[in-house]
Amino acid sequence: MQGDGRKASGFGRRRAIGEVINEPGGYFGRNLDALDDCLCGGWGATAPFTLHWDSSAEARERLVERVPAGDRELVLFDLLLEIFEERGVNVILR
């Protein structure tokens, strides 16, 4: 599967992630818990799979807001990588 970091802002960010999980025009929900649910199977892409994240450096620059992650806070880009890893998605940053 392939993602494009140039789309990593605003609503385009959710759509870009949704397309990685659920194909073009895809949708994964309104929050990161929904993304996590998608990766558990039942609908959308089922891990394990490999995500080739094009323009990932640009995505890293755009996804800088800090978000809660349990008892800590992470930069959104890092949290996405963590969620993917925990659910068996191999991410190749390009």
C-alpha positions as CSV (number, residue, x, y, z in Angstrom):
1,M,0.0,0.0,0.0
2,Q,1.1,3.5,-0.5
3,G,0.6,6.8,1.3
4,D,1.5,10.4,0.2
5,G,2.9,12.8,2.8
6,R,2.1,15.8,0.6
7,K,-1.5,15.4,1.6
8,A,-0.8,15.4,5.3
9,S,-2.7,18.5,6.4
10,G,-6.2,19.3,7.5
11,F,-9.0,17.1,6.2
12,G,-6.7,15.9,3.5
13,R,-4.7,14.2,6.2
14,R,-7.6,12.0,7.3
15,R,-8.5,11.2,3.7
16,A,-4.9,10.3,2.9
17,I,-4.7,8.0,5.9
18,G,-8.1,6.6,5.0
19,E,-7.0,5.8,1.5
20,V,-4.1,3.9,2.8
21,I,-6.4,1.8,5.0
22,N,-9.5,1.5,2.9
23,E,-8.4,2.3,-0.7
24,P,-9.1,5.4,-2.8
25,G,-11.9,7.5,-1.3
26,G,-11.3,5.6,2.0
27,Y,-12.3,6.7,5.4
28,F,-11.1,5.4,8.8
29,G,-13.2,7.4,11.2
30,R,-12.8,10.7,13.2
31,N,-9.9,9.9,15.5
32,L,-6.9,7.8,16.1
33,D,-8.8,5.2,18.0
34,A,-10.9,4.6,14.9
35,L,-7.7,4.1,12.9
36,D,-6.5,1.6,15.5
37,D,-9.8,-0.2,15.2
38,C,-9.5,-0.4,11.4
39,L,-6.1,-2.0,11.7
40,C,-7.5,-4.8,13.9
41,G,-9.4,-6.2,11.0
42,G,-13.0,-6.6,10.0
43,W,-13.0,-3.9,7.4
44,G,-10.3,-2.0,5.5
45,A,-6.8,-3.2,5.2
46,T,-5.9,-6.0,7.5
47,A,-2.4,-6.2,8.9
48,P,0.2,-7.4,8.3
49,F,1.0,-5.3,5.2
50,T,3.7,-2.8,4.1
51,L,3.0,0.9,3.8
52,H,5.3,2.8,1.5
53,W,4.9,6.4,2.8
54,D,6.0,8.7,0.0
55,S,7.1,12.3,0.9
56,S,7.2,11.2,4.5
57,A,9.7,14.0,5.4
58,E,7.0,16.5,4.3
59,A,4.4,14.6,6.4
60,R,6.7,14.7,9.4
61,E,7.0,18.5,9.0
62,R,3.2,18.9,8.9
63,L,2.1,16.4,11.5
64,V,3.7,18.2,14.4
65,E,0.8,18.7,16.8
66,R,1.2,17.0,20.1
67,V,-1.5,14.5,20.9
68,P,-2.3,12.4,24.0
69,A,-1.1,8.8,23.9
70,G,-2.0,7.1,27.2
71,D,-0.1,8.8,30.0
72,R,2.2,10.7,27.6
73,E,2.1,13.1,24.6
74,L,3.6,12.4,21.2
75,V,4.0,14.3,18.0
76,L,1.2,13.0,15.7
77,F,3.6,11.7,13.1
78,D,5.4,9.6,15.7
79,L,2.1,8.3,17.1
80,L,0.9,7.2,13.7
81,L,4.1,5.3,13.3
82,E,3.6,3.7,16.7
83,I,0.0,2.7,15.9
84,F,1.0,1.2,12.6
85,E,3.9,-0.8,14.2
86,E,1.7,-2.0,17.1
87,R,-0.8,-3.4,14.6
88,G,1.7,-5.1,12.3
89,V,2.1,-2.6,9.6
90,N,5.6,-2.3,8.2
91,V,6.2,1.3,7.3
92,I,8.8,2.3,4.7
93,L,9.5,6.0,4.9
94,R,10.4,7.5,1.5
